[in-house]
Amino acid sequence: MPLSTSRRLALLTSASLALLAGCGSSSDSADAESGPARVAVVASTNVWGDIARRVGGDRVDVTSVISDPDQDPHSYEADPQNQLALSKAKVVVENGGGYDDFVDRMLKSGHNDSPQVIDAVEVSGRTAPKGGELNEHVWYDFPTVAKVADRISAALAKADPDDAGAFEKNATAFKARLAPLEAKEARIKKAHGGEGVAITEPVPLYMTEASGLVNRTPAPFSEAIEEGDDVSPRVLRENLALFSGKKVKVLVYNEQTSGPQTEKTEAAAEAAGIPVVPVTETLPKGKDYLGWMTGNVDALAGALTK
């Protein structure tokens, strides 16, 4: 969906402040300090930006192009500040899979042929199922996130060989903290495997699938919501029947794409006494990736026991 005027102004303001700070968004860039030049990293969203910071530590400057929950990566339009950051980047982390095509467009127009570009979807090895569409939201897939952390470490080591050991150590520590999340998903699967779940968008599906839950949402419903299209009355009725018929145990709701159809879905779940677990596509303010995902998995586990 096209960004509103207010969102465009917010985006420009955020980017301008980021440029003044010297290294992108003030919320996800390392503090300036004296010493050797740090590796300039640009990430398409603050999700990948936070992971890059965990791996790079104080040896990187990270700019996250999308850092506001109201910004839509699908319809982002380049601005001069982020274009400048990309023109100087040594490492670029994009999601791929059509989620943030603006990165490739900005790289081409910025004439930066030198950065190492990490495409998370490519790293994941995920492909579209036969007759279906690729779920590009791979940051909800913890094995993929671990692979991306390793790729970031390798790219930073190439850009800054003297600090290669620190990057590898940081990536190892980050992956060690991912492991408990996978263990929690395994426990959910053991206790609730095969139970039904409803979604508003495909955003959390890697998490729910790893937890053994079966998505019962009509595909046309979640696809329409993701694309910003209207849901047909027939599909909406079919979706609402999941709750009145108690065919699902929980609704996982993307808070960043609400509208009349998703609000009706949430209301139907609540009316049927079915727990609602809210999720987002970008990092909430004040959260890092690991804390955010821990909250998501814990909320899912808690909802299933109600």
Backbone bond lengths (Angstrom), bond angles and torsions (degrees), N, CA, C in turn:
res aa  C-N    CA-C-N  psi(-1)  N-CA   C-N-CA  omega(-1)  CA-C   N-CA-C  phi
1 M - - - 1.475 - - 1.530 109.48 -
2 P 1.332 119.65 140.50 1.460 121.58 179.69 1.512 110.55 -62.35
3 L 1.340 115.91 146.26 1.446 119.90 178.97 1.527 109.87 -74.06
4 S 1.323 117.11 143.56 1.447 121.29 176.81 1.523 109.46 -73.46
5 T 1.346 115.96 166.16 1.460 119.76 179.08 1.519 110.86 -59.56
6 S 1.321 116.80 -41.12 1.464 119.70 -179.33 1.508 111.43 -64.39
7 R 1.336 116.05 -36.82 1.464 118.10 179.29 1.520 110.72 -69.78
8 R 1.339 116.60 -37.61 1.466 119.49 177.92 1.518 109.85 -62.48
9 L 1.340 116.90 -43.10 1.459 120.12 179.34 1.519 111.30 -63.84
10 A 1.348 115.27 -39.26 1.463 118.98 178.81 1.510 110.61 -64.27
11 L 1.327 115.62 -40.22 1.457 120.29 -179.31 1.522 110.65 -64.55
12 L 1.358 117.37 -44.82 1.448 120.99 -179.89 1.515 111.49 -65.06
13 T 1.341 115.84 -40.58 1.459 119.69 178.15 1.515 110.87 -62.29
14 S 1.324 116.25 -46.20 1.460 121.12 180.00 1.511 111.08 -60.25
15 A 1.328 115.59 -44.38 1.454 119.13 -178.30 1.514 111.18 -67.32
16 S 1.355 117.62 -38.35 1.447 121.05 -179.57 1.514 110.72 -64.24
17 L 1.328 116.59 -44.49 1.459 120.47 176.51 1.506 111.28 -60.94
18 A 1.336 114.70 -37.57 1.461 119.01 179.68 1.509 110.70 -62.81
19 L 1.329 117.47 -41.87 1.452 121.01 -178.71 1.514 110.38 -64.62
20 L 1.346 116.70 -42.10 1.449 120.33 178.15 1.511 111.76 -61.87
21 A 1.325 115.94 -33.23 1.463 119.82 178.68 1.508 111.35 -71.19
22 G 1.325 116.98 -17.70 1.452 120.07 174.42 1.491 114.83 96.63
23 C 1.324 117.91 -9.94 1.467 116.91 -176.82 1.509 110.76 -157.55
24 G 1.324 117.54 47.48 1.466 120.14 174.09 1.506 111.40 84.45
25 S 1.321 114.80 -153.49 1.448 121.74 -175.19 1.510 111.02 -60.82
26 S 1.341 117.80 131.29 1.451 121.13 -178.67 1.508 111.33 -64.83
27 S 1.313 118.48 -19.07 1.460 121.05 -176.23 1.512 113.23 -84.05
28 D 1.345 117.96 -17.15 1.448 117.03 -175.19 1.518 112.51 -137.43
29 S 1.322 117.86 26.27 1.450 121.15 176.26 1.522 109.00 -116.20
30 A 1.326 115.57 145.48 1.454 120.07 179.54 1.523 109.35 -65.95
31 D 1.341 117.30 148.53 1.455 121.13 179.75 1.522 110.30 -66.44
32 A 1.327 115.38 140.53 1.453 119.63 179.38 1.524 109.72 -65.33
33 E 1.317 116.53 141.33 1.456 120.77 178.28 1.518 107.93 -154.47
34 S 1.326 114.34 160.13 1.453 118.76 179.00 1.513 109.31 -74.46
35 G 1.331 116.22 162.99 1.455 120.45 179.46 1.507 110.70 125.08
36 P 1.336 115.60 -170.66 1.470 119.94 -177.98 1.523 111.42 -59.66
37 A 1.323 114.53 150.76 1.462 119.79 178.63 1.517 110.04 -59.74
38 R 1.319 115.75 138.27 1.452 120.49 -179.74 1.521 110.01 -95.19
39 V 1.317 115.70 162.12 1.461 121.21 -177.22 1.525 108.85 -76.59
40 A 1.321 116.26 128.24 1.459 121.40 178.20 1.524 108.96 -82.95
41 V 1.346 115.70 121.91 1.466 122.49 -178.46 1.526 108.44 -122.95
42 V 1.314 116.53 135.10 1.461 121.11 172.74 1.521 108.16 -119.84
43 A 1.330 116.20 129.90 1.464 121.94 176.46 1.525 108.40 -116.68
44 S 1.312 116.37 146.47 1.464 119.49 -177.80 1.524 111.47 -67.34
45 T 1.323 117.89 -35.03 1.460 121.79 179.27 1.515 109.90 -134.16
46 N 1.335 115.72 164.67 1.457 118.55 -179.75 1.523 112.91 -71.10
47 V 1.326 117.64 -12.71 1.469 120.05 174.05 1.527 109.36 -64.88
48 W 1.329 115.55 -56.26 1.461 119.45 179.37 1.515 110.68 -70.10
49 G 1.335 117.48 -29.12 1.455 120.13 176.85 1.514 112.05 -63.72
50 D 1.325 117.49 -41.21 1.455 120.54 179.12 1.523 110.78 -65.37
51 I 1.326 116.57 -41.11 1.464 120.07 179.37 1.524 110.07 -64.89
52 A 1.338 117.51 -39.53 1.459 120.68 177.14 1.520 110.96 -62.28
53 R 1.319 116.57 -38.17 1.472 119.73 178.12 1.522 111.64 -67.71
54 R 1.344 116.72 -36.74 1.468 118.99 178.86 1.527 110.69 -63.74
55 V 1.308 116.17 -36.32 1.467 120.02 -178.93 1.523 110.76 -80.81
56 G 1.326 117.54 -39.97 1.458 120.93 -175.75 1.510 114.44 -82.60
57 G 1.321 117.04 -25.13 1.455 120.15 -179.01 1.520 112.27 59.22
58 D 1.341 116.37 -140.17 1.465 120.40 -177.39 1.520 112.64 -83.99
59 R 1.321 116.24 10.57 1.466 120.18 179.81 1.531 112.12 -100.95
60 V 1.318 117.57 7.13 1.462 121.15 -180.00 1.525 110.71 -132.25
61 D 1.326 115.20 154.28 1.462 122.99 166.97 1.524 106.21 -114.26
62 V 1.320 116.80 122.42 1.459 121.11 -174.49 1.522 110.51 -114.21
63 T 1.320 115.17 129.82 1.460 122.13 171.98 1.517 108.25 -113.53
64 S 1.324 117.21 124.02 1.461 122.25 174.86 1.521 108.37 -103.46
65 V 1.337 116.68 118.99 1.463 120.65 -176.09 1.523 110.78 -66.21
66 I 1.323 117.41 -46.86 1.468 122.19 178.17 1.518 108.21 -104.02
67 S 1.322 116.35 114.48 1.462 120.06 -179.12 1.517 112.61 -134.05
68 D 1.317 116.79 -2.43 1.468 121.91 -179.51 1.526 108.76 -106.72
69 P 1.330 117.94 128.95 1.469 120.08 179.54 1.520 114.30 -56.19
70 D 1.346 117.40 -21.95 1.458 120.16 -179.76 1.522 113.16 -84.61
71 Q 1.337 116.96 -7.56 1.462 120.17 178.81 1.525 109.48 -84.15
72 D 1.321 115.50 139.26 1.463 121.53 -177.61 1.522 109.59 -107.71
73 P 1.350 118.59 109.51 1.467 120.28 -179.10 1.520 112.89 -57.68
74 H 1.332 117.13 -31.17 1.459 119.91 -177.48 1.528 112.16 -65.39
75 S 1.319 117.31 -26.25 1.464 119.81 -174.98 1.524 112.47 -124.30
76 Y 1.312 116.99 19.23 1.470 120.50 -179.63 1.531 110.79 -63.84
77 E 1.319 116.13 138.88 1.452 122.23 176.23 1.527 109.35 -115.91
78 A 1.321 115.75 134.51 1.459 121.17 -174.00 1.524 112.16 -60.44
79 D 1.330 116.42 145.70 1.444 121.90 172.24 1.534 108.22 -126.22
80 P 1.312 118.23 160.66 1.464 120.54 -173.58 1.518 114.66 -60.44
81 Q 1.342 117.22 -35.73 1.454 119.47 -176.12 1.532 111.60 -65.43
82 N 1.342 116.07 -47.94 1.460 118.71 179.49 1.531 111.27 -71.58
83 Q 1.322 116.47 -30.50 1.457 119.78 175.02 1.531 109.81 -61.95
84 L 1.321 116.96 -40.88 1.457 121.41 178.06 1.520 111.31 -63.95
85 A 1.328 116.24 -43.13 1.465 119.49 179.05 1.523 111.09 -60.81
86 L 1.322 116.68 -42.94 1.460 120.02 179.37 1.521 111.73 -66.50
87 S 1.312 117.55 -32.00 1.462 120.29 -179.27 1.521 111.69 -67.23
88 K 1.335 116.81 -20.57 1.464 121.50 -178.25 1.530 113.17 -106.96
89 A 1.330 117.36 -3.24 1.470 120.60 -173.79 1.517 112.20 -68.99
90 K 1.326 114.84 140.54 1.463 121.52 172.54 1.521 110.67 -95.27
91 V 1.339 116.47 -28.27 1.463 122.64 178.54 1.527 107.83 -134.12
92 V 1.317 116.45 133.61 1.465 122.38 178.14 1.526 108.12 -124.42
93 V 1.325 116.33 130.06 1.468 121.35 177.81 1.523 107.96 -115.38
94 E 1.318 115.82 114.36 1.462 120.65 177.07 1.523 109.42 -118.23
95 N 1.319 115.28 157.65 1.458 119.23 179.68 1.515 111.69 -75.96
96 G 1.345 115.80 -44.60 1.459 120.30 -178.43 1.516 112.03 80.60
97 G 1.322 115.70 -172.63 1.448 120.66 179.85 1.510 114.04 69.61
98 G 1.352 117.15 19.84 1.450 120.76 -178.57 1.512 114.39 85.84
99 Y 1.325 117.44 -0.52 1.464 120.69 -175.81 1.523 112.12 -74.48
100 D 1.325 116.28 -38.79 1.468 120.82 -173.90 1.524 110.80 -137.71
101 D 1.316 115.18 56.17 1.461 120.73 -179.22 1.523 112.67 -60.80
102 F 1.322 117.00 -18.57 1.459 119.75 179.72 1.527 111.95 -59.13
103 V 1.340 117.66 -27.13 1.463 120.07 -179.19 1.525 110.39 -63.16
104 D 1.314 117.07 -49.25 1.467 120.57 179.80 1.523 111.20 -62.93
105 R 1.326 117.20 -39.87 1.466 119.70 178.74 1.531 110.91 -63.60
106 M 1.324 116.11 -42.04 1.462 119.76 -179.41 1.525 111.74 -68.89
107 L 1.324 117.51 -35.92 1.455 120.24 177.60 1.523 111.09 -63.68
108 K 1.320 115.55 -42.21 1.469 119.31 -179.79 1.520 111.42 -65.35
109 S 1.319 116.04 -44.16 1.456 118.71 -178.35 1.524 112.09 -74.46
110 G 1.332 117.06 -21.01 1.458 120.99 179.97 1.509 114.07 -87.54
111 H 1.321 117.07 -6.54 1.467 122.21 176.41 1.528 112.06 57.96
112 N 1.305 116.18 39.72 1.460 120.56 175.67 1.522 107.94 -104.23
113 D 1.304 116.71 102.15 1.455 121.27 -178.20 1.526 112.47 -96.08
114 S 1.325 117.60 -1.29 1.464 120.37 -171.79 1.518 116.25 -95.77
115 P 1.350 121.30 -21.04 1.467 117.72 -172.57 1.526 113.33 -70.89
116 Q 1.302 114.25 151.01 1.460 120.28 169.48 1.529 106.64 -84.95
117 V 1.314 116.50 123.39 1.460 121.44 -176.16 1.522 109.34 -106.34
118 I 1.326 115.52 123.06 1.465 122.18 178.68 1.512 108.07 -105.98
119 D 1.329 116.28 117.97 1.460 123.48 178.52 1.528 107.69 -102.15
120 A 1.335 116.87 110.46 1.466 120.76 -173.18 1.521 112.62 -62.16
121 V 1.330 117.74 -38.01 1.466 120.08 179.16 1.528 110.23 -65.45
122 E 1.321 116.73 -42.15 1.464 119.28 176.77 1.516 111.03 -61.97
123 V 1.327 116.53 -42.79 1.466 120.68 178.50 1.524 110.57 -61.07
124 S 1.324 116.82 -36.54 1.465 121.08 -176.53 1.519 112.88 -66.30
125 G 1.338 115.94 -30.76 1.459 119.82 -173.78 1.511 113.04 76.71
126 R 1.321 116.44 5.62 1.465 120.74 179.89 1.524 110.41 -71.96
127 T 1.307 116.76 141.45 1.460 122.24 176.32 1.529 108.93 -133.96
128 A 1.302 115.18 164.94 1.463 119.61 179.49 1.521 110.12 -68.08
129 P 1.334 118.24 137.61 1.468 120.32 175.35 1.516 110.34 -66.42
130 K 1.301 117.30 157.50 1.463 121.21 -179.61 1.523 109.85 -57.40
131 G 1.320 115.63 123.75 1.455 120.51 179.57 1.509 114.50 77.23
132 G 1.332 117.53 3.81 1.461 120.46 -178.35 1.512 112.14 -124.05
133 E 1.316 116.13 -170.15 1.452 122.30 -179.31 1.525 109.70 -114.59
134 L 1.326 114.68 150.86 1.455 120.60 177.11 1.523 110.20 -67.29
135 N 1.305 116.83 133.82 1.463 121.00 169.72 1.526 107.09 -87.66
136 E 1.322 115.48 106.17 1.463 119.93 -172.92 1.522 114.03 -83.02
137 H 1.312 118.33 -1.23 1.470 120.99 -174.50 1.538 110.65 -82.92
138 V 1.339 115.98 61.71 1.464 120.93 -170.07 1.522 113.67 -76.52
139 W 1.331 118.41 -5.93 1.464 118.65 176.24 1.524 111.57 -74.11
140 Y 1.331 117.69 -8.91 1.463 121.02 171.15 1.525 111.36 -90.66
141 D 1.317 117.08 4.82 1.462 123.42 179.72 1.529 107.51 -109.15
142 F 1.327 117.28 101.12 1.460 120.84 -170.82 1.532 114.19 -63.96
143 P 1.329 120.85 -37.73 1.465 119.13 174.53 1.528 112.23 -59.95
144 T 1.322 117.31 -36.93 1.464 120.00 176.86 1.516 110.93 -65.93
145 V 1.318 117.15 -43.17 1.461 120.88 179.99 1.527 110.44 -59.93
146 A 1.334 117.03 -38.82 1.458 120.46 177.21 1.527 110.94 -62.65
147 K 1.319 116.58 -42.27 1.468 120.62 178.56 1.528 111.20 -63.75
148 V 1.326 115.99 -41.19 1.456 119.91 179.75 1.526 110.40 -64.86
149 A 1.325 117.59 -39.13 1.467 120.74 177.25 1.523 110.52 -58.49
150 D 1.322 116.60 -41.72 1.467 119.99 177.68 1.524 111.55 -64.99
151 R 1.318 116.52 -39.90 1.459 120.11 179.88 1.534 110.79 -67.18
152 I 1.324 116.64 -38.09 1.456 120.03 176.40 1.526 109.79 -63.33
153 S 1.324 116.62 -43.85 1.459 120.82 178.16 1.520 111.23 -57.61
154 A 1.321 116.83 -44.95 1.466 121.04 -179.07 1.531 110.80 -65.90
155 A 1.325 116.76 -40.93 1.462 119.96 -179.79 1.520 111.37 -66.63
156 L 1.324 117.07 -41.83 1.457 120.34 178.33 1.526 110.89 -65.17
157 A 1.329 116.27 -38.30 1.463 120.12 178.79 1.526 111.22 -63.15
158 K 1.305 116.93 -36.05 1.464 121.02 177.48 1.517 110.95 -67.95
159 A 1.347 116.00 -38.50 1.462 120.59 179.67 1.530 111.88 -75.57
160 D 1.315 116.33 -29.00 1.470 122.03 -176.46 1.534 108.87 -141.05
161 P 1.336 118.21 77.29 1.469 121.46 -174.61 1.525 113.72 -59.02
162 D 1.325 117.30 -30.55 1.467 119.53 -177.06 1.523 112.39 -64.57
163 D 1.314 116.73 -26.02 1.465 120.60 -177.72 1.528 112.83 -106.37
164 A 1.325 117.01 16.65 1.466 121.02 -177.21 1.521 112.40 -56.64
165 G 1.319 117.04 -39.89 1.458 120.52 -179.52 1.508 112.52 -63.50
166 A 1.328 116.41 -38.45 1.469 119.86 179.23 1.521 110.64 -67.28
167 F 1.335 116.96 -40.75 1.462 119.94 179.36 1.526 110.95 -63.21
168 E 1.306 116.03 -43.25 1.475 119.36 179.80 1.527 110.93 -64.61
169 K 1.321 116.70 -41.00 1.466 121.06 178.84 1.523 110.70 -63.11
170 N 1.331 116.72 -42.79 1.464 120.38 -179.90 1.529 111.51 -65.39
171 A 1.326 115.90 -40.29 1.469 119.42 179.07 1.517 110.54 -64.59
172 T 1.322 116.74 -40.31 1.466 120.66 178.67 1.520 110.79 -62.87
173 A 1.327 116.12 -42.58 1.469 120.10 179.39 1.526 110.67 -65.40
174 F 1.316 116.88 -40.43 1.462 120.86 178.85 1.524 110.44 -62.45
175 K 1.326 117.08 -45.92 1.466 120.72 -179.24 1.529 111.33 -64.89
176 A 1.319 116.92 -33.12 1.469 119.89 177.62 1.522 110.67 -63.09
177 R 1.330 116.57 -30.82 1.458 119.94 179.17 1.524 112.10 -83.92
178 L 1.337 117.35 -15.04 1.456 120.86 172.96 1.528 111.27 -76.27
179 A 1.312 116.11 -31.78 1.469 120.77 -174.13 1.529 113.11 -55.34
180 P 1.338 119.70 -43.43 1.470 118.72 178.52 1.523 113.49 -61.43
181 L 1.327 117.59 -29.42 1.461 120.21 177.61 1.525 110.65 -66.54
182 E 1.330 116.23 -42.34 1.463 119.32 176.75 1.527 110.82 -64.75
183 A 1.338 116.05 -36.00 1.465 119.71 178.47 1.529 110.69 -65.65
184 K 1.325 117.05 -37.94 1.469 120.30 177.29 1.521 110.97 -64.55
185 E 1.329 116.38 -41.42 1.460 119.27 177.29 1.534 110.43 -61.50
186 A 1.320 116.51 -39.34 1.464 120.06 179.36 1.526 111.23 -64.03
187 R 1.329 116.89 -36.86 1.472 120.13 178.37 1.523 110.73 -68.60
188 I 1.334 116.71 -39.10 1.465 119.51 176.03 1.522 109.81 -61.35
189 K 1.321 116.42 -43.95 1.463 121.20 -179.34 1.521 111.01 -61.09
190 K 1.317 116.81 -40.66 1.460 120.53 179.90 1.524 111.20 -64.48
191 A 1.334 116.55 -37.94 1.463 120.46 -176.27 1.528 113.11 -87.34
192 H 1.353 117.44 -28.70 1.466 119.62 -170.89 1.524 113.65 -132.64
193 G 1.318 117.91 12.51 1.457 120.39 -178.28 1.517 112.42 -54.10
194 G 1.330 116.90 132.85 1.453 121.73 179.32 1.511 114.63 93.43
195 E 1.327 117.60 -10.71 1.459 120.03 179.20 1.530 109.93 -75.78
196 G 1.330 116.07 154.40 1.451 121.28 -175.69 1.511 113.24 -85.14
197 V 1.338 115.26 146.64 1.457 122.17 176.21 1.522 107.54 -134.74
198 A 1.324 116.09 147.18 1.452 121.67 174.26 1.520 108.78 -112.60
199 I 1.328 116.73 150.38 1.455 122.22 178.50 1.526 108.69 -133.26
200 T 1.314 116.65 163.99 1.460 119.26 170.31 1.523 110.23 -100.01
201 E 1.323 116.62 -28.27 1.465 123.03 177.97 1.522 108.12 -143.97
202 P 1.345 118.10 164.33 1.467 120.07 -179.57 1.526 114.59 -71.90
203 V 1.322 118.75 -0.89 1.465 122.80 -174.11 1.537 113.31 -45.05
204 P 1.345 120.89 -51.18 1.465 120.10 -173.21 1.521 115.09 -92.29
205 L 1.334 118.58 9.17 1.464 119.64 -168.77 1.529 114.39 -62.61
206 Y 1.321 118.49 -34.00 1.466 118.46 178.86 1.534 110.28 -64.16
207 M 1.314 116.49 -36.01 1.461 120.35 177.84 1.526 110.91 -69.80
208 T 1.325 117.14 -46.37 1.467 118.79 -178.01 1.527 111.54 -68.52
209 E 1.327 117.17 -36.22 1.471 119.79 178.51 1.516 110.92 -67.19
210 A 1.341 117.41 -42.20 1.464 120.20 177.61 1.522 110.97 -63.61
211 S 1.321 116.52 -24.49 1.467 121.64 178.35 1.523 112.19 -87.93
212 G 1.331 116.83 5.99 1.466 121.10 174.87 1.505 115.08 80.45
213 L 1.330 118.01 10.78 1.455 120.60 -177.79 1.528 111.08 -88.85
214 V 1.306 116.67 151.30 1.459 122.62 -176.69 1.525 108.99 -106.83
215 N 1.313 116.01 122.08 1.458 121.16 179.31 1.524 109.75 -74.71
216 R 1.325 117.27 116.91 1.461 121.77 -178.97 1.540 112.46 -105.39
217 T 1.325 117.42 4.73 1.457 120.63 179.40 1.526 111.10 -68.90
218 P 1.326 119.02 132.83 1.469 119.53 175.94 1.531 110.06 -56.92
219 A 1.324 116.54 128.27 1.460 120.17 -177.66 1.524 113.24 -54.60
220 P 1.351 119.08 -40.26 1.473 118.46 179.53 1.530 112.97 -61.59
221 F 1.343 116.75 -27.65 1.464 119.19 179.59 1.525 110.49 -68.94
222 S 1.346 117.50 -56.45 1.461 120.18 -176.64 1.523 111.76 -65.91
223 E 1.330 117.66 -33.14 1.465 120.52 178.21 1.527 110.70 -66.64
224 A 1.336 116.81 -41.80 1.457 120.22 179.44 1.523 111.25 -64.82
225 I 1.331 116.81 -42.15 1.459 120.40 179.61 1.523 110.08 -63.07
226 E 1.324 116.74 -42.91 1.462 120.51 -178.99 1.522 111.52 -63.19
227 E 1.325 116.14 -37.17 1.463 120.37 -177.67 1.526 112.57 -86.59
228 G 1.325 117.15 -4.79 1.452 120.16 -179.08 1.519 113.38 77.40
229 D 1.330 116.04 22.95 1.461 120.89 -179.41 1.533 110.52 -97.64
230 D 1.327 115.61 163.44 1.463 120.45 175.93 1.529 109.90 -75.55
231 V 1.304 114.71 146.77 1.467 121.29 176.49 1.521 108.12 -93.69
232 S 1.314 117.18 135.61 1.461 120.01 -179.90 1.527 109.72 -67.11
233 P 1.320 117.56 151.69 1.472 119.95 178.90 1.522 112.84 -56.24
234 R 1.327 117.41 -38.63 1.469 120.10 -179.49 1.523 110.93 -63.83
235 V 1.336 117.07 -46.20 1.463 121.02 -179.23 1.530 110.35 -66.44
236 L 1.320 117.02 -37.81 1.461 119.97 178.61 1.525 110.38 -63.46
237 R 1.343 117.66 -43.64 1.463 120.29 178.04 1.525 110.75 -61.68
238 E 1.316 115.77 -41.75 1.470 119.94 179.24 1.527 110.60 -62.15
239 N 1.316 115.50 -39.72 1.463 119.45 -179.94 1.535 110.99 -68.41
240 L 1.329 117.08 -44.24 1.467 120.21 -178.73 1.522 111.94 -65.69
241 A 1.333 116.59 -27.43 1.466 120.50 179.12 1.519 112.52 -66.66
242 L 1.330 117.20 -19.46 1.468 120.28 176.41 1.525 110.48 -58.85
243 F 1.313 115.79 -34.47 1.464 120.68 -174.59 1.523 111.56 -88.78
244 S 1.301 116.54 -45.73 1.464 118.33 178.22 1.518 111.16 -63.85
245 G 1.321 116.17 -30.28 1.466 120.56 179.18 1.506 113.95 -91.14
246 K 1.336 117.01 3.73 1.470 123.15 179.13 1.540 111.45 52.16
247 K 1.339 114.80 45.79 1.461 119.54 -179.19 1.528 112.73 -91.19
248 V 1.330 116.46 -6.21 1.460 120.87 178.93 1.526 109.08 -132.85
249 K 1.331 114.94 156.24 1.456 120.47 -179.19 1.524 112.75 -96.78
250 V 1.340 116.06 -20.85 1.455 120.04 -175.31 1.526 109.53 -157.49
251 L 1.324 116.33 150.93 1.454 122.85 172.00 1.523 107.77 -111.42
252 V 1.349 116.34 124.99 1.463 121.05 174.58 1.517 107.31 -101.78
253 Y 1.314 116.28 116.98 1.473 123.54 -163.91 1.528 109.84 -115.68
254 N 1.339 117.21 122.09 1.461 121.52 176.12 1.522 109.28 -78.64
255 E 1.316 115.86 108.75 1.470 120.45 -176.71 1.523 113.16 -67.78
256 Q 1.322 117.91 -19.12 1.461 120.53 -174.24 1.531 113.21 -85.90
257 T 1.302 117.32 -5.84 1.471 119.46 178.49 1.523 109.39 -134.41
258 S 1.296 115.92 67.78 1.461 120.19 178.79 1.513 110.24 -95.55
259 G 1.318 115.98 151.97 1.452 123.26 179.88 1.510 108.79 -168.88
260 P 1.307 118.80 -176.36 1.466 121.04 -176.75 1.525 113.64 -55.30
261 Q 1.343 117.97 -43.37 1.470 119.79 -177.50 1.531 111.70 -69.63
262 T 1.340 116.75 -40.89 1.462 118.54 179.77 1.529 110.75 -71.69
263 E 1.321 116.64 -33.19 1.464 119.39 177.57 1.523 111.03 -66.99
264 K 1.335 117.21 -38.22 1.461 120.28 174.96 1.517 110.94 -64.29
265 T 1.331 115.32 -37.25 1.468 119.96 178.46 1.520 110.71 -64.54
266 E 1.319 116.34 -45.64 1.458 120.32 178.99 1.525 110.75 -62.65
267 A 1.321 116.74 -42.44 1.466 120.57 179.89 1.521 111.04 -64.10
268 A 1.334 117.00 -38.38 1.465 120.27 179.22 1.516 110.78 -65.82
269 A 1.326 117.11 -39.25 1.463 120.55 178.13 1.526 110.19 -63.68
270 E 1.317 115.87 -47.26 1.464 119.61 -178.97 1.521 111.27 -63.61
271 A 1.322 117.24 -39.29 1.464 120.54 179.37 1.519 111.53 -64.24
272 A 1.322 116.43 -30.61 1.460 120.91 -179.58 1.527 112.36 -89.71
273 G 1.343 116.52 1.13 1.457 120.04 179.52 1.517 113.19 74.96
274 I 1.324 116.73 23.72 1.469 121.52 180.00 1.526 108.75 -97.36
275 P 1.338 117.48 125.47 1.465 120.39 -176.38 1.533 112.52 -61.57
276 V 1.337 115.06 147.50 1.464 122.19 177.43 1.525 108.48 -114.59
277 V 1.326 116.12 126.59 1.462 121.87 177.65 1.526 108.32 -109.62
278 P 1.333 118.54 111.00 1.463 120.15 179.47 1.523 111.25 -79.90
279 V 1.325 116.40 141.28 1.464 122.29 174.64 1.526 108.25 -134.32
280 T 1.329 115.88 167.37 1.458 121.53 177.68 1.520 109.18 -134.57
281 E 1.346 115.52 167.91 1.458 120.81 178.08 1.517 112.38 -93.05
282 T 1.318 117.32 -28.73 1.455 121.57 179.62 1.519 109.86 -117.20
283 L 1.328 115.96 164.76 1.458 120.46 -177.16 1.536 111.32 -63.79
284 P 1.310 117.75 129.06 1.462 119.45 171.49 1.526 109.80 -64.72
285 K 1.311 116.94 154.24 1.461 120.62 -179.60 1.525 110.10 -59.83
286 G 1.326 115.13 137.01 1.454 120.75 177.28 1.513 114.74 82.78
287 K 1.341 118.09 2.11 1.461 121.52 -178.77 1.524 110.58 -110.32
288 D 1.333 115.70 149.71 1.453 119.72 166.28 1.528 107.93 -105.41
289 Y 1.328 116.20 171.97 1.461 119.53 -173.10 1.526 111.86 -58.61
290 L 1.322 116.83 -48.04 1.466 119.76 -174.88 1.532 111.22 -65.46
291 G 1.331 117.24 -42.66 1.456 119.64 178.29 1.513 112.34 -65.06
292 W 1.313 115.58 -38.97 1.471 121.68 178.64 1.517 110.96 -62.71
293 M 1.323 117.31 -49.72 1.458 120.27 -177.91 1.527 112.30 -70.06
294 T 1.324 116.70 -32.52 1.464 119.04 175.07 1.521 109.81 -61.15
295 G 1.327 115.97 -43.18 1.465 119.72 177.59 1.512 112.42 -62.55
296 N 1.341 116.96 -39.70 1.464 120.24 179.80 1.529 112.04 -64.29
297 V 1.325 115.97 -46.90 1.467 119.48 -178.41 1.524 110.54 -67.29
298 D 1.319 117.01 -41.09 1.466 120.10 178.84 1.532 111.03 -64.28
299 A 1.328 116.51 -39.01 1.471 119.82 179.05 1.521 110.60 -64.95
300 L 1.322 117.09 -39.78 1.465 120.73 177.75 1.517 110.97 -63.38
301 A 1.328 115.72 -46.09 1.473 119.88 -179.80 1.529 110.57 -61.93
302 G 1.333 116.09 -42.92 1.456 119.43 -179.84 1.517 112.99 -64.84
303 A 1.319 116.22 -39.70 1.475 119.94 -179.14 1.519 111.07 -64.82
304 L 1.305 116.81 -36.35 1.468 120.49 -177.32 1.523 113.12 -70.77
305 T 1.319 116.80 -17.88 1.458 119.72 -179.04 1.529 111.77 -95.32
306 K 1.334 117.14 -2.18 1.475 119.36 -179.44 1.521 111.07 -77.55
